[in-house]
Structures are given as C-alpha cells and as structure tokens.
C-alpha cells in the first residue's frame, strides 16, 4: 500500500461489489467478487498499519518469505549467479 488509504480500498471494494451484482455472466460476477474481497483485505491491512498494530510493509515481507519458502520446498528456482562487476564478466 503506497499512497492509497483504507478509505480508497473500501470505496473500490464497494464498486467491485456493485459490479459483481450487475455482471452479465457468472465468470464476471466471480471476478468482481474476488476483487471486492481483495480490496477489503487491503483496507483491513491499511487500518492495522494506521493503528500501529502492523508494521508498514510487514504483509509484503511475509508473503515474500512464504513464496521463497514454497519455492525452496518445491525445488525452487535455480540460484541466481553471483554478480560480477567491471570487465571481468565473461573473462576466462
């Protein structure tokens, strides 16, 4: 959450709920309902951050850590090669 406030996310959640009600097919209703839930979660996270009950960026850090853990458990991605600097890159 950068510049958006919990009020912004609540407003977006309401708009997505309305869009879900007005959607013309089940897939669109489902998509709008999912977006509404996501915006509501963002609003709740923002409120916790504003009250000081959740350090800013903590949720992002947790999700990154969980994704890294899951990748490692599944064999993960190949490790990134070490960074090289200068003209030594590619030298034999």
N, C-alpha and C positions, 0 to 999 in steps of 0.2 A: 504494500500500500504506500504509494508515494504521496501525491498531493490530494488524493480523494479522501473524503471524510466518511464516517459511518452513515451520515445522512444521505450522501450521494449514493452509497451502495444500497441503502434502504429504498431510495427512490427507484433505482434500477431494478431491484427485486420486485417492487410493485408493478413496474412497467412490464417486466417479463411475465408476471402472473397474469396480467391483463392480456398480454399477447398469447399466453397459453390458452386462456378462455376463448379467445377469438380465432385461434388457429383452425385451419380448414382440414387438417389431417392429423391422425394420431402421432405421426413422427414429429411434426412441428409442435404439437402440444407437449410431447415428451421433451423435446429440445428446450423449449421455453421454460418448462417446469424445472429442468436441470439447471438452467442459467439462473432462474429465480433462487434456487437453493444455494447456488454458489455465491451469488451476491449477498444473500442473507448471512452466509458464513463469513464473508469478508466484512460485513457490517459488525458482526459479533466480535471478530478479531480486532477491528479498529476500536471498538468500545473498550475492550480489555486493555489495549495498548494505551488509550487515553487515560484510563483509571490507574495505570501503572501496574496492573495485575499481570501483564505480559510484556516482557522487554521487546522494544521495536525490533523487527527482523527475526525474532525467535522462531516463528512459524516457518519462515523460509529456510532457516538453518536446520530445523528439524526435518523438513521434507527433503532437503538436500542430503542430510545424513541417512535418512531411511532409504532413499533411492540408491545412494552409494553402497549401503549395506546389502540391499537386494541385488544390486549388480554383482557384488562380490560373491554372494551366496550362489548365484546362477553361473558363476564363471566370469561374469563381468566383461568389461571391455578390455582390450589389450592395454597394458600400461602405456602411458604417453612416453615417447622418447625424451631423454634429457635435452634441455635447451642448450644450444650452442651459440656462441657469440663470435663476432668477427669473421675473419677469413678462414678459420679452422673448420668451418662447416663443410663437410664433404671431403676434407683432406684425408689422404691415405697415409 
